[in-house]
Amino acid sequence: MAWVNRYLVDVEADFRTFYRLTPADVVRMSGPHFLALAWRLTAYSGVVAARASAEEENGTAPARGEPGGPVEATPLALRSDPALADVIDYG
């Protein structure tokens, strides 16, 4: 889900378009709820889906281990990723 940071402006635009959420709605949303909705944006024909498709076709999507690339879903990997380290709190 590190791609959310790269696409944040586009995620916000798609949230307004497809979910009819205002920026204030998004701020009040829990992190897991936000990420669940963001994950589904590639199923719609919005800007996030278009960018993801273009990156896949062009081979420009970050690979595992690259900044912004896929991250293993373990606490250690998530805490080690610079894009996610300050976002996820296990406290």
PDB file of N, CA, C and O in Angstrom:
ATOM      1  N   MET A   1       0.800  -1.198   0.000  1.00  0.00           N
ATOM      2  CA  MET A   1       0.000   0.000   0.000  1.00  0.00           C
ATOM      3  C   MET A   1       0.851   1.273   0.000  1.00  0.00           C
ATOM      4  O   MET A   1       0.323   2.378   0.127  1.00  0.00           O
ATOM      5  N   ALA A   2       2.165   1.111  -0.142  1.00  0.00           N
ATOM      6  CA  ALA A   2       3.026   2.284  -0.170  1.00  0.00           C
ATOM      7  C   ALA A   2       2.719   3.184  -1.361  1.00  0.00           C
ATOM      8  O   ALA A   2       3.045   4.370  -1.335  1.00  0.00           O
ATOM      9  N   TRP A   3       2.102   2.642  -2.395  1.00  0.00           N
ATOM     10  CA  TRP A   3       1.742   3.436  -3.566  1.00  0.00           C
ATOM     11  C   TRP A   3       0.777   4.557  -3.205  1.00  0.00           C
ATOM     12  O   TRP A   3       0.700   5.553  -3.925  1.00  0.00           O
ATOM     13  N   VAL A   4       0.044   4.419  -2.112  1.00  0.00           N
ATOM     14  CA  VAL A   4      -0.911   5.460  -1.711  1.00  0.00           C
ATOM     15  C   VAL A   4      -0.185   6.781  -1.509  1.00  0.00           C
ATOM     16  O   VAL A   4      -0.715   7.835  -1.863  1.00  0.00           O
ATOM     17  N   ASN A   5       1.023   6.742  -0.943  1.00  0.00           N
ATOM     18  CA  ASN A   5       1.789   7.982  -0.743  1.00  0.00           C
ATOM     19  C   ASN A   5       2.161   8.622  -2.073  1.00  0.00           C
ATOM     20  O   ASN A   5       2.116   9.846  -2.200  1.00  0.00           O
ATOM     21  N   ARG A   6       2.529   7.812  -3.070  1.00  0.00           N
ATOM     22  CA  ARG A   6       2.892   8.349  -4.387  1.00  0.00           C
ATOM     23  C   ARG A   6       1.691   8.941  -5.101  1.00  0.00           C
ATOM     24  O   ARG A   6       1.834   9.903  -5.856  1.00  0.00           O
ATOM     25  N   TYR A   7       0.515   8.385  -4.875  1.00  0.00           N
ATOM     26  CA  TYR A   7      -0.699   8.781  -5.594  1.00  0.00           C
ATOM     27  C   TYR A   7      -1.661   9.591  -4.729  1.00  0.00           C
ATOM     28  O   TYR A   7      -2.831   9.718  -5.091  1.00  0.00           O
ATOM     29  N   LEU A   8      -1.220  10.134  -3.618  1.00  0.00           N
ATOM     30  CA  LEU A   8      -2.145  10.695  -2.629  1.00  0.00           C
ATOM     31  C   LEU A   8      -3.120  11.711  -3.219  1.00  0.00           C
ATOM     32  O   LEU A   8      -4.312  11.652  -2.915  1.00  0.00           O
ATOM     33  N   VAL A   9      -2.659  12.624  -4.039  1.00  0.00           N
ATOM     34  CA  VAL A   9      -3.557  13.621  -4.639  1.00  0.00           C
ATOM     35  C   VAL A   9      -4.590  12.934  -5.521  1.00  0.00           C
ATOM     36  O   VAL A   9      -5.758  13.323  -5.530  1.00  0.00           O
ATOM     37  N   ASP A  10      -4.165  11.916  -6.261  1.00  0.00           N
ATOM     38  CA  ASP A  10      -5.080  11.179  -7.121  1.00  0.00           C
ATOM     39  C   ASP A  10      -6.054  10.333  -6.297  1.00  0.00           C
ATOM     40  O   ASP A  10      -7.226  10.211  -6.653  1.00  0.00           O
ATOM     41  N   VAL A  11      -5.576   9.755  -5.208  1.00  0.00           N
ATOM     42  CA  VAL A  11      -6.454   8.992  -4.306  1.00  0.00           C
ATOM     43  C   VAL A  11      -7.543   9.913  -3.767  1.00  0.00           C
ATOM     44  O   VAL A  11      -8.719   9.551  -3.751  1.00  0.00           O
ATOM     45  N   GLU A  12      -7.146  11.100  -3.326  1.00  0.00           N
ATOM     46  CA  GLU A  12      -8.130  12.051  -2.803  1.00  0.00           C
ATOM     47  C   GLU A  12      -9.159  12.419  -3.871  1.00  0.00           C
ATOM     48  O   GLU A  12     -10.350  12.511  -3.573  1.00  0.00           O
ATOM     49  N   ALA A  13      -8.717  12.627  -5.104  1.00  0.00           N
ATOM     50  CA  ALA A  13      -9.646  12.967  -6.190  1.00  0.00           C
ATOM     51  C   ALA A  13     -10.605  11.812  -6.459  1.00  0.00           C
ATOM     52  O   ALA A  13     -11.805  12.031  -6.628  1.00  0.00           O
ATOM     53  N   ASP A  14     -10.090  10.587  -6.499  1.00  0.00           N
ATOM     54  CA  ASP A  14     -10.955   9.433  -6.729  1.00  0.00           C
ATOM     55  C   ASP A  14     -11.903   9.207  -5.554  1.00  0.00           C
ATOM     56  O   ASP A  14     -13.037   8.772  -5.757  1.00  0.00           O
ATOM     57  N   PHE A  15     -11.462   9.493  -4.337  1.00  0.00           N
ATOM     58  CA  PHE A  15     -12.361   9.387  -3.178  1.00  0.00           C
ATOM     59  C   PHE A  15     -13.551  10.334  -3.358  1.00  0.00           C
ATOM     60  O   PHE A  15     -14.691   9.964  -3.081  1.00  0.00           O
ATOM     61  N   ARG A  16     -13.278  11.554  -3.823  1.00  0.00           N
ATOM     62  CA  ARG A  16     -14.371  12.510  -4.049  1.00  0.00           C
ATOM     63  C   ARG A  16     -15.300  12.016  -5.154  1.00  0.00           C
ATOM     64  O   ARG A  16     -16.521  12.110  -5.036  1.00  0.00           O
ATOM     65  N   THR A  17     -14.713  11.490  -6.228  1.00  0.00           N
ATOM     66  CA  THR A  17     -15.497  11.073  -7.386  1.00  0.00           C
ATOM     67  C   THR A  17     -16.311   9.813  -7.125  1.00  0.00           C
ATOM     68  O   THR A  17     -17.515   9.792  -7.379  1.00  0.00           O
ATOM     69  N   PHE A  18     -15.677   8.776  -6.628  1.00  0.00           N
ATOM     70  CA  PHE A  18     -16.353   7.485  -6.523  1.00  0.00           C
ATOM     71  C   PHE A  18     -17.055   7.260  -5.194  1.00  0.00           C
ATOM     72  O   PHE A  18     -18.102   6.614  -5.150  1.00  0.00           O
ATOM     73  N   TYR A  19     -16.495   7.783  -4.113  1.00  0.00           N
ATOM     74  CA  TYR A  19     -17.090   7.561  -2.800  1.00  0.00           C
ATOM     75  C   TYR A  19     -17.856   8.779  -2.291  1.00  0.00           C
ATOM     76  O   TYR A  19     -18.532   8.712  -1.264  1.00  0.00           O
ATOM     77  N   ARG A  20     -17.745   9.899  -3.020  1.00  0.00           N
ATOM     78  CA  ARG A  20     -18.414  11.153  -2.627  1.00  0.00           C
ATOM     79  C   ARG A  20     -17.997  11.597  -1.222  1.00  0.00           C
ATOM     80  O   ARG A  20     -18.819  12.069  -0.436  1.00  0.00           O
ATOM     81  N   LEU A  21     -16.708  11.438  -0.924  1.00  0.00           N
ATOM     82  CA  LEU A  21     -16.174  11.828   0.376  1.00  0.00           C
ATOM     83  C   LEU A  21     -15.521  13.198   0.287  1.00  0.00           C
ATOM     84  O   LEU A  21     -14.790  13.482  -0.662  1.00  0.00           O
ATOM     85  N   THR A  22     -15.776  14.027   1.249  1.00  0.00           N
ATOM     86  CA  THR A  22     -15.111  15.327   1.334  1.00  0.00           C
ATOM     87  C   THR A  22     -13.755  15.125   2.006  1.00  0.00           C
ATOM     88  O   THR A  22     -13.533  14.098   2.646  1.00  0.00           O
ATOM     89  N   PRO A  23     -12.847  16.088   1.871  1.00  0.00           N
ATOM     90  CA  PRO A  23     -11.573  15.974   2.601  1.00  0.00           C
ATOM     91  C   PRO A  23     -11.789  15.805   4.106  1.00  0.00           C
ATOM     92  O   PRO A  23     -11.036  15.082   4.759  1.00  0.00           O
ATOM     93  N   ALA A  24     -12.804  16.462   4.660  1.00  0.00           N
ATOM     94  CA  ALA A  24     -13.087  16.318   6.097  1.00  0.00           C
ATOM     95  C   ALA A  24     -13.519  14.896   6.428  1.00  0.00           C
ATOM     96  O   ALA A  24     -13.158  14.374   7.483  1.00  0.00           O
ATOM     97  N   ASP A  25     -14.287  14.262   5.546  1.00  0.00           N
ATOM     98  CA  ASP A  25     -14.684  12.866   5.751  1.00  0.00           C
ATOM     99  C   ASP A  25     -13.453  11.966   5.812  1.00  0.00           C
ATOM    100  O   ASP A  25     -13.371  11.062   6.644  1.00  0.00           O
ATOM    101  N   VAL A  26     -12.510  12.223   4.931  1.00  0.00           N
ATOM    102  CA  VAL A  26     -11.306  11.397   4.851  1.00  0.00           C
ATOM    103  C   VAL A  26     -10.452  11.563   6.107  1.00  0.00           C
ATOM    104  O   VAL A  26      -9.897  10.587   6.611  1.00  0.00           O
ATOM    105  N   VAL A  27     -10.344  12.782   6.612  1.00  0.00           N
ATOM    106  CA  VAL A  27      -9.547  13.037   7.815  1.00  0.00           C
ATOM    107  C   VAL A  27     -10.118  12.283   9.012  1.00  0.00           C
ATOM    108  O   VAL A  27      -9.362  11.799   9.854  1.00  0.00           O
ATOM    109  N   ARG A  28     -11.433  12.178   9.096  1.00  0.00           N
ATOM    110  CA  ARG A  28     -12.074  11.485  10.222  1.00  0.00           C
ATOM    111  C   ARG A  28     -12.029   9.960  10.090  1.00  0.00           C
ATOM    112  O   ARG A  28     -12.343   9.250  11.046  1.00  0.00           O
ATOM    113  N   MET A  29     -11.653   9.462   8.945  1.00  0.00           N
ATOM    114  CA  MET A  29     -11.652   8.031   8.667  1.00  0.00           C
ATOM    115  C   MET A  29     -10.471   7.344   9.362  1.00  0.00           C
ATOM    116  O   MET A  29      -9.389   7.922   9.469  1.00  0.00           O
ATOM    117  N   SER A  30     -10.680   6.125   9.825  1.00  0.00           N
ATOM    118  CA  SER A  30      -9.572   5.370  10.424  1.00  0.00           C
ATOM    119  C   SER A  30      -8.589   4.968   9.324  1.00  0.00           C
ATOM    120  O   SER A  30      -8.953   4.891   8.150  1.00  0.00           O
ATOM    121  N   GLY A  31      -7.362   4.717   9.713  1.00  0.00           N
ATOM    122  CA  GLY A  31      -6.342   4.299   8.753  1.00  0.00           C
ATOM    123  C   GLY A  31      -6.723   3.029   7.995  1.00  0.00           C
ATOM    124  O   GLY A  31      -6.616   2.995   6.770  1.00  0.00           O
ATOM    125  N   PRO A  32      -7.169   1.979   8.704  1.00  0.00           N
ATOM    126  CA  PRO A  32      -7.555   0.760   7.983  1.00  0.00           C
ATOM    127  C   PRO A  32      -8.708   0.982   7.003  1.00  0.00           C
ATOM    128  O   PRO A  32      -8.718   0.399   5.919  1.00  0.00           O
ATOM    129  N   HIS A  33      -9.674   1.816   7.376  1.00  0.00           N
ATOM    130  CA  HIS A  33     -10.790   2.108   6.471  1.00  0.00           C
ATOM    131  C   HIS A  33     -10.291   2.868   5.244  1.00  0.00           C
ATOM    132  O   HIS A  33     -10.685   2.555   4.120  1.00  0.00           O
ATOM    133  N   PHE A  34      -9.436   3.856   5.449  1.00  0.00           N
ATOM    134  CA  PHE A  34      -8.861   4.610   4.350  1.00  0.00           C
ATOM    135  C   PHE A  34      -8.127   3.685   3.377  1.00  0.00           C
ATOM    136  O   PHE A  34      -8.333   3.757   2.165  1.00  0.00           O
ATOM    137  N   LEU A  35      -7.273   2.819   3.916  1.00  0.00           N
ATOM    138  CA  LEU A  35      -6.498   1.920   3.059  1.00  0.00           C
ATOM    139  C   LEU A  35      -7.385   0.905   2.343  1.00  0.00           C
ATOM    140  O   LEU A  35      -7.107   0.544   1.199  1.00  0.00           O
ATOM    141  N   ALA A  36      -8.445   0.442   2.998  1.00  0.00           N
ATOM    142  CA  ALA A  36      -9.373  -0.489   2.351  1.00  0.00           C
ATOM    143  C   ALA A  36     -10.047   0.170   1.154  1.00  0.00           C
ATOM    144  O   ALA A  36     -10.189  -0.451   0.101  1.00  0.00           O
ATOM    145  N   LEU A  37     -10.461   1.422   1.310  1.00  0.00           N
ATOM    146  CA  LEU A  37     -11.090   2.134   0.192  1.00  0.00           C
ATOM    147  C   LEU A  37     -10.060   2.452  -0.896  1.00  0.00           C
ATOM    148  O   LEU A  37     -10.356   2.339  -2.086  1.00  0.00           O
ATOM    149  N   ALA A  38      -8.860   2.846  -0.490  1.00  0.00           N
ATOM    150  CA  ALA A  38      -7.810   3.153  -1.473  1.00  0.00           C
ATOM    151  C   ALA A  38      -7.473   1.914  -2.295  1.00  0.00           C
ATOM    152  O   ALA A  38      -7.298   2.001  -3.511  1.00  0.00           O
ATOM    153  N   TRP A  39      -7.381   0.768  -1.639  1.00  0.00           N
ATOM    154  CA  TRP A  39      -7.048  -0.481  -2.318  1.00  0.00           C
ATOM    155  C   TRP A  39      -8.028  -0.778  -3.447  1.00  0.00           C
ATOM    156  O   TRP A  39      -7.631  -1.310  -4.483  1.00  0.00           O
ATOM    157  N   ARG A  40      -9.300  -0.443  -3.260  1.00  0.00           N
ATOM    158  CA  ARG A  40     -10.334  -0.750  -4.242  1.00  0.00           C
ATOM    159  C   ARG A  40     -10.388   0.231  -5.412  1.00  0.00           C
ATOM    160  O   ARG A  40     -11.101  -0.014  -6.385  1.00  0.00           O
ATOM    161  N   LEU A  41      -9.653   1.329  -5.335  1.00  0.00           N
ATOM    162  CA  LEU A  41      -9.724   2.340  -6.397  1.00  0.00           C
ATOM    163  C   LEU A  41      -9.282   1.820  -7.752  1.00  0.00           C
ATOM    164  O   LEU A  41      -9.717   2.341  -8.779  1.00  0.00           O
ATOM    165  N   THR A  42      -8.438   0.818  -7.781  1.00  0.00           N
ATOM    166  CA  THR A  42      -8.007   0.290  -9.076  1.00  0.00           C
ATOM    167  C   THR A  42      -9.133  -0.451  -9.798  1.00  0.00           C
ATOM    168  O   THR A  42      -9.013  -0.749 -10.986  1.00  0.00           O
ATOM    169  N   ALA A  43     -10.219  -0.749  -9.095  1.00  0.00           N
ATOM    170  CA  ALA A  43     -11.367  -1.420  -9.722  1.00  0.00           C
ATOM    171  C   ALA A  43     -12.263  -0.430 -10.473  1.00  0.00           C
ATOM    172  O   ALA A  43     -13.104  -0.838 -11.274  1.00  0.00           O
ATOM    173  N   TYR A  44     -12.083   0.864 -10.214  1.00  0.00           N
ATOM    174  CA  TYR A  44     -12.884   1.896 -10.872  1.00  0.00           C
ATOM    175  C   TYR A  44     -12.081   2.499 -12.025  1.00  0.00           C
ATOM    176  O   TYR A  44     -10.877   2.269 -12.137  1.00  0.00           O
ATOM    177  N   SER A  45     -12.738   3.249 -12.857  1.00  0.00           N
ATOM    178  CA  SER A  45     -12.041   3.830 -14.022  1.00  0.00           C
ATOM    179  C   SER A  45     -11.569   5.254 -13.740  1.00  0.00           C
ATOM    180  O   SER A  45     -11.809   6.170 -14.525  1.00  0.00           O
ATOM    181  N   GLY A  46     -10.899   5.417 -12.617  1.00  0.00           N
ATOM    182  CA  GLY A  46     -10.408   6.736 -12.234  1.00  0.00           C
ATOM    183  C   GLY A  46      -8.935   6.902 -12.515  1.00  0.00           C
ATOM    184  O   GLY A  46      -8.310   6.077 -13.181  1.00  0.00           O
ATOM    185  N   VAL A  47      -8.394   7.984 -11.994  1.00  0.00           N
ATOM    186  CA  VAL A  47      -6.998   8.326 -12.252  1.00  0.00           C
ATOM    187  C   VAL A  47      -6.043   7.333 -11.589  1.00  0.00           C
ATOM    188  O   VAL A  47      -4.983   7.046 -12.146  1.00  0.00           O
ATOM    189  N   VAL A  48      -6.390   6.803 -10.421  1.00  0.00           N
ATOM    190  CA  VAL A  48      -5.515   5.826  -9.765  1.00  0.00           C
ATOM    191  C   VAL A  48      -5.401   4.566 -10.628  1.00  0.00           C
ATOM    192  O   VAL A  48      -4.303   4.041 -10.816  1.00  0.00           O
ATOM    193  N   ALA A  49      -6.511   4.088 -11.142  1.00  0.00           N
ATOM    194  CA  ALA A  49      -6.492   2.901 -12.003  1.00  0.00           C
ATOM    195  C   ALA A  49      -5.699   3.171 -13.277  1.00  0.00           C
ATOM    196  O   ALA A  49      -4.952   2.308 -13.738  1.00  0.00           O
ATOM    197  N   ALA A  50      -5.855   4.346 -13.840  1.00  0.00           N
ATOM    198  CA  ALA A  50      -5.140   4.692 -15.072  1.00  0.00           C
ATOM    199  C   ALA A  50      -3.638   4.744 -14.831  1.00  0.00           C
ATOM    200  O   ALA A  50      -2.863   4.242 -15.645  1.00  0.00           O
ATOM    201  N   ARG A  51      -3.219   5.348 -13.719  1.00  0.00           N
ATOM    202  CA  ARG A  51      -1.789   5.425 -13.416  1.00  0.00           C
ATOM    203  C   ARG A  51      -1.205   4.044 -13.137  1.00  0.00           C
ATOM    204  O   ARG A  51      -0.112   3.722 -13.604  1.00  0.00           O
ATOM    205  N   ALA A  52      -1.935   3.227 -12.374  1.00  0.00           N
ATOM    206  CA  ALA A  52      -1.445   1.881 -12.064  1.00  0.00           C
ATOM    207  C   ALA A  52      -1.315   1.052 -13.333  1.00  0.00           C
ATOM    208  O   ALA A  52      -0.341   0.319 -13.505  1.00  0.00           O
ATOM    209  N   SER A  53      -2.291   1.167 -14.216  1.00  0.00           N
ATOM    210  CA  SER A  53      -2.269   0.430 -15.477  1.00  0.00           C
ATOM    211  C   SER A  53      -1.101   0.884 -16.353  1.00  0.00           C
ATOM    212  O   SER A  53      -0.404   0.060 -16.944  1.00  0.00           O
ATOM    213  N   ALA A  54      -0.896   2.185 -16.432  1.00  0.00           N
ATOM    214  CA  ALA A  54       0.202   2.723 -17.244  1.00  0.00           C
ATOM    215  C   ALA A  54       1.556   2.271 -16.698  1.00  0.00           C
ATOM    216  O   ALA A  54       2.444   1.904 -17.467  1.00  0.00           O
ATOM    217  N   GLU A  55       1.714   2.295 -15.384  1.00  0.00           N
ATOM    218  CA  GLU A  55       2.976   1.850 -14.783  1.00  0.00           C
ATOM    219  C   GLU A  55       3.215   0.373 -15.058  1.00  0.00           C
ATOM    220  O   GLU A  55       4.341  -0.045 -15.330  1.00  0.00           O
ATOM    221  N   GLU A  56       2.154  -0.408 -14.985  1.00  0.00           N
ATOM    222  CA  GLU A  56       2.288  -1.842 -15.246  1.00  0.00           C
ATOM    223  C   GLU A  56       2.670  -2.091 -16.709  1.00  0.00           C
ATOM    224  O   GLU A  56       3.565  -2.886 -16.998  1.00  0.00           O
ATOM    225  N   GLU A  57       1.990  -1.413 -17.616  1.00  0.00           N
ATOM    226  CA  GLU A  57       2.268  -1.581 -19.046  1.00  0.00           C
ATOM    227  C   GLU A  57       3.674  -1.125 -19.421  1.00  0.00           C
ATOM    228  O   GLU A  57       4.346  -1.766 -20.229  1.00  0.00           O
ATOM    229  N   ASN A  58       4.114  -0.019 -18.832  1.00  0.00           N
ATOM    230  CA  ASN A  58       5.432   0.548 -19.150  1.00  0.00           C
ATOM    231  C   ASN A  58       6.570  -0.108 -18.373  1.00  0.00           C
ATOM    232  O   ASN A  58       7.744   0.150 -18.638  1.00  0.00           O
ATOM    233  N   GLY A  59       6.213  -0.951 -17.418  1.00  0.00           N
ATOM    234  CA  GLY A  59       7.239  -1.572 -16.589  1.00  0.00           C
ATOM    235  C   GLY A  59       7.902  -0.589 -15.648  1.00  0.00           C
ATOM    236  O   GLY A  59       9.042  -0.804 -15.237  1.00  0.00           O
ATOM    237  N   THR A  60       7.206   0.495 -15.294  1.00  0.00           N
ATOM    238  CA  THR A  60       7.786   1.513 -14.415  1.00  0.00           C
ATOM    239  C   THR A  60       7.296   1.415 -12.982  1.00  0.00           C
ATOM    240  O   THR A  60       7.668   2.239 -12.147  1.00  0.00           O
ATOM    241  N   ALA A  61       6.462   0.415 -12.680  1.00  0.00           N
ATOM    242  CA  ALA A  61       6.002   0.239 -11.302  1.00  0.00           C
ATOM    243  C   ALA A  61       7.185  -0.186 -10.442  1.00  0.00           C
ATOM    244  O   ALA A  61       7.973  -1.034 -10.861  1.00  0.00           O
ATOM    245  N   PRO A  62       7.327   0.392  -9.237  1.00  0.00           N
ATOM    246  CA  PRO A  62       8.445   0.015  -8.378  1.00  0.00           C
ATOM    247  C   PRO A  62       8.372  -1.465  -7.995  1.00  0.00           C
ATOM    248  O   PRO A  62       7.287  -1.999  -7.761  1.00  0.00           O
ATOM    249  N   ALA A  63       9.513  -2.113  -7.934  1.00  0.00           N
ATOM    250  CA  ALA A  63       9.589  -3.516  -7.535  1.00  0.00           C
ATOM    251  C   ALA A  63       9.713  -3.612  -6.023  1.00  0.00           C
ATOM    252  O   ALA A  63      10.009  -2.629  -5.344  1.00  0.00           O
ATOM    253  N   ARG A  64       9.483  -4.812  -5.511  1.00  0.00           N
ATOM    254  CA  ARG A  64       9.640  -5.045  -4.065  1.00  0.00           C
ATOM    255  C   ARG A  64      11.049  -4.617  -3.661  1.00  0.00           C
ATOM    256  O   ARG A  64      12.032  -4.959  -4.319  1.00  0.00           O
ATOM    257  N   GLY A  65      11.125  -3.874  -2.584  1.00  0.00           N
ATOM    258  CA  GLY A  65      12.410  -3.393  -2.096  1.00  0.00           C
ATOM    259  C   GLY A  65      12.790  -2.011  -2.604  1.00  0.00           C
ATOM    260  O   GLY A  65      13.670  -1.363  -2.036  1.00  0.00           O
ATOM    261  N   GLU A  66      12.128  -1.546  -3.678  1.00  0.00           N
ATOM    262  CA  GLU A  66      12.384  -0.190  -4.175  1.00  0.00           C
ATOM    263  C   GLU A  66      11.471   0.775  -3.423  1.00  0.00           C
ATOM    264  O   GLU A  66      10.391   0.379  -2.986  1.00  0.00           O
ATOM    265  N   PRO A  67      11.885   2.036  -3.265  1.00  0.00           N
ATOM    266  CA  PRO A  67      11.006   3.016  -2.619  1.00  0.00           C
ATOM    267  C   PRO A  67       9.660   3.099  -3.348  1.00  0.00           C
ATOM    268  O   PRO A  67       9.610   3.268  -4.566  1.00  0.00           O
ATOM    269  N   GLY A  68       8.588   2.978  -2.593  1.00  0.00           N
ATOM    270  CA  GLY A  68       7.254   3.032  -3.176  1.00  0.00           C
ATOM    271  C   GLY A  68       6.774   1.714  -3.745  1.00  0.00           C
ATOM    272  O   GLY A  68       5.660   1.629  -4.263  1.00  0.00           O
ATOM    273  N   GLY A  69       7.605   0.678  -3.656  1.00  0.00           N
ATOM    274  CA  GLY A  69       7.236  -0.633  -4.178  1.00  0.00           C
ATOM    275  C   GLY A  69       6.485  -1.455  -3.151  1.00  0.00           C
ATOM    276  O   GLY A  69       6.261  -1.004  -2.028  1.00  0.00           O
ATOM    277  N   PRO A  70       6.095  -2.668  -3.538  1.00  0.00           N
ATOM    278  CA  PRO A  70       5.376  -3.547  -2.611  1.00  0.00           C
ATOM    279  C   PRO A  70       6.204  -3.822  -1.361  1.00  0.00           C
ATOM    280  O   PRO A  70       7.428  -3.938  -1.421  1.00  0.00           O
ATOM    281  N   VAL A  71       5.519  -3.924  -0.241  1.00  0.00           N
ATOM    282  CA  VAL A  71       6.171  -4.179   1.036  1.00  0.00           C
ATOM    283  C   VAL A  71       5.546  -5.428   1.633  1.00  0.00           C
ATOM    284  O   VAL A  71       4.325  -5.586   1.632  1.00  0.00           O
ATOM    285  N   GLU A  72       6.392  -6.314   2.143  1.00  0.00           N
ATOM    286  CA  GLU A  72       5.892  -7.521   2.794  1.00  0.00           C
ATOM    287  C   GLU A  72       5.026  -7.114   3.986  1.00  0.00           C
ATOM    288  O   GLU A  72       5.367  -6.175   4.704  1.00  0.00           O
ATOM    289  N   ALA A  73       3.934  -7.796   4.196  1.00  0.00           N
ATOM    290  CA  ALA A  73       2.973  -7.443   5.248  1.00  0.00           C
ATOM    291  C   ALA A  73       3.382  -8.030   6.591  1.00  0.00           C
ATOM    292  O   ALA A  73       2.653  -8.830   7.178  1.00  0.00           O
ATOM    293  N   THR A  74       4.541  -7.631   7.067  1.00  0.00           N
ATOM    294  CA  THR A  74       4.997  -8.028   8.399  1.00  0.00           C
ATOM    295  C   THR A  74       5.333  -6.758   9.168  1.00  0.00           C
ATOM    296  O   THR A  74       5.727  -5.759   8.567  1.00  0.00           O
ATOM    297  N   PRO A  75       5.183  -6.782  10.480  1.00  0.00           N
ATOM    298  CA  PRO A  75       5.508  -5.576  11.258  1.00  0.00           C
ATOM    299  C   PRO A  75       6.923  -5.058  10.997  1.00  0.00           C
ATOM    300  O   PRO A  75       7.120  -3.850  10.866  1.00  0.00           O
ATOM    301  N   LEU A  76       7.910  -5.957  10.919  1.00  0.00           N
ATOM    302  CA  LEU A  76       9.292  -5.520  10.691  1.00  0.00           C
ATOM    303  C   LEU A  76       9.446  -4.833   9.340  1.00  0.00           C
ATOM    304  O   LEU A  76      10.071  -3.777   9.250  1.00  0.00           O
ATOM    305  N   ALA A  77       8.874  -5.430   8.279  1.00  0.00           N
ATOM    306  CA  ALA A  77       8.982  -4.837   6.941  1.00  0.00           C
ATOM    307  C   ALA A  77       8.261  -3.499   6.883  1.00  0.00           C
ATOM    308  O   ALA A  77       8.763  -2.551   6.279  1.00  0.00           O
ATOM    309  N   LEU A  78       7.102  -3.413   7.498  1.00  0.00           N
ATOM    310  CA  LEU A  78       6.342  -2.156   7.476  1.00  0.00           C
ATOM    311  C   LEU A  78       7.070  -1.055   8.240  1.00  0.00           C
ATOM    312  O   LEU A  78       7.115   0.091   7.792  1.00  0.00           O
ATOM    313  N   ARG A  79       7.639  -1.401   9.387  1.00  0.00           N
ATOM    314  CA  ARG A  79       8.388  -0.395  10.162  1.00  0.00           C
ATOM    315  C   ARG A  79       9.669   0.014   9.458  1.00  0.00           C
ATOM    316  O   ARG A  79      10.152   1.129   9.657  1.00  0.00           O
ATOM    317  N   SER A  80      10.229  -0.873   8.635  1.00  0.00           N
ATOM    318  CA  SER A  80      11.486  -0.595   7.937  1.00  0.00           C
ATOM    319  C   SER A  80      11.293   0.232   6.670  1.00  0.00           C
ATOM    320  O   SER A  80      12.242   0.845   6.182  1.00  0.00           O
ATOM    321  N   ASP A  81      10.080   0.256   6.134  1.00  0.00           N
ATOM    322  CA  ASP A  81       9.826   0.994   4.900  1.00  0.00           C
ATOM    323  C   ASP A  81       9.752   2.484   5.212  1.00  0.00           C
ATOM    324  O   ASP A  81       8.950   2.889   6.053  1.00  0.00           O
ATOM    325  N   PRO A  82      10.568   3.315   4.555  1.00  0.00           N
ATOM    326  CA  PRO A  82      10.587   4.745   4.871  1.00  0.00           C
ATOM    327  C   PRO A  82       9.237   5.438   4.643  1.00  0.00           C
ATOM    328  O   PRO A  82       8.911   6.396   5.344  1.00  0.00           O
ATOM    329  N   ALA A  83       8.459   4.966   3.680  1.00  0.00           N
ATOM    330  CA  ALA A  83       7.172   5.599   3.401  1.00  0.00           C
ATOM    331  C   ALA A  83       6.119   5.235   4.434  1.00  0.00           C
ATOM    332  O   ALA A  83       5.133   5.956   4.589  1.00  0.00           O
ATOM    333  N   LEU A  84       6.311   4.127   5.145  1.00  0.00           N
ATOM    334  CA  LEU A  84       5.281   3.656   6.074  1.00  0.00           C
ATOM    335  C   LEU A  84       5.692   3.728   7.539  1.00  0.00           C
ATOM    336  O   LEU A  84       4.836   3.650   8.420  1.00  0.00           O
ATOM    337  N   ALA A  85       6.974   3.873   7.814  1.00  0.00           N
ATOM    338  CA  ALA A  85       7.472   3.811   9.179  1.00  0.00           C
ATOM    339  C   ALA A  85       6.764   4.771  10.121  1.00  0.00           C
ATOM    340  O   ALA A  85       6.492   4.418  11.269  1.00  0.00           O
ATOM    341  N   ASP A  86       6.463   5.968   9.661  1.00  0.00           N
ATOM    342  CA  ASP A  86       5.835   6.961  10.540  1.00  0.00           C
ATOM    343  C   ASP A  86       4.315   6.932  10.451  1.00  0.00           C
ATOM    344  O   ASP A  86       3.645   7.695  11.148  1.00  0.00           O
ATOM    345  N   VAL A  87       3.769   6.081   9.620  1.00  0.00           N
ATOM    346  CA  VAL A  87       2.329   6.045   9.410  1.00  0.00           C
ATOM    347  C   VAL A  87       1.654   5.000  10.276  1.00  0.00           C
ATOM    348  O   VAL A  87       0.528   5.204  10.731  1.00  0.00           O
ATOM    349  N   ILE A  88       2.335   3.874  10.512  1.00  0.00           N
ATOM    350  CA  ILE A  88       1.741   2.756  11.220  1.00  0.00           C
ATOM    351  C   ILE A  88       2.272   2.740  12.643  1.00  0.00           C
ATOM    352  O   ILE A  88       3.480   2.787  12.877  1.00  0.00           O
ATOM    353  N   ASP A  89       1.344   2.671  13.587  1.00  0.00           N
ATOM    354  CA  ASP A  89       1.696   2.647  15.001  1.00  0.00           C
ATOM    355  C   ASP A  89       1.242   1.327  15.605  1.00  0.00           C
ATOM    356  O   ASP A  89       0.059   0.989  15.556  1.00  0.00           O
ATOM    357  N   TYR A  90       2.165   0.598  16.163  1.00  0.00           N
ATOM    358  CA  TYR A  90       1.825  -0.681  16.800  1.00  0.00           C
ATOM    359  C   TYR A  90       1.674  -0.538  18.304  1.00  0.00           C
ATOM    360  O   TYR A  90       1.565  -1.535  19.018  1.00  0.00           O
ATOM    361  N   GLY A  91       1.666   0.692  18.785  1.00  0.00           N
ATOM    362  CA  GLY A  91       1.613   0.955  20.220  1.00  0.00           C
ATOM    363  C   GLY A  91       0.347   0.700  20.852  1.00  0.00           C
ATOM    364  O   GLY A  91       0.209   0.893  22.060  1.00  0.00           O
TER     365      GLY A  91
END
